[in-house]
């Protein structure tokens, strides 16, 4: 279970520290890095990525414009990224540019994957979605059983 919110700085070579608690939950040292929604990056363990990419391809058609859009935005830019012995992952320039990663980054554990955000972009995102978050929490609060016995 990959969880947590961490702050790390990109180094001069475009590498970012992956928290040790997250690394402990990942089999091996290779992950798949791709564009996410909301101008962040998504990192998946390889097994998780295989399932997600297969699901996207199986549920879309080359003959549908929106399907091609999803394939081009999520599957095409995906790259393998290795976590080095120091716990750092090199983030390709094209993906750093997409997510506007400058120096300070937020690393979020989302149970089955990880998100990487530029810190300033993430703070603006939190601010701009506060009202939507409250509405979503209200709706979800009535649909789930919070306390299991």
Secondary structure, 3 states (H helix, E strand, C coil): CEEEEEEEECCCCCEEECCHHHHCCCCCCEEEEEECHHHCEEEEEHHHHHHHHHHHHHCCCCCCHHHHHHHHHHHCCCEEEEECCCCEEECCHHHHHHCCCCCEEEEEEEECEEEEEEHHHHHHHHHHCHHHHHHHHHHHHCCCCCCCC
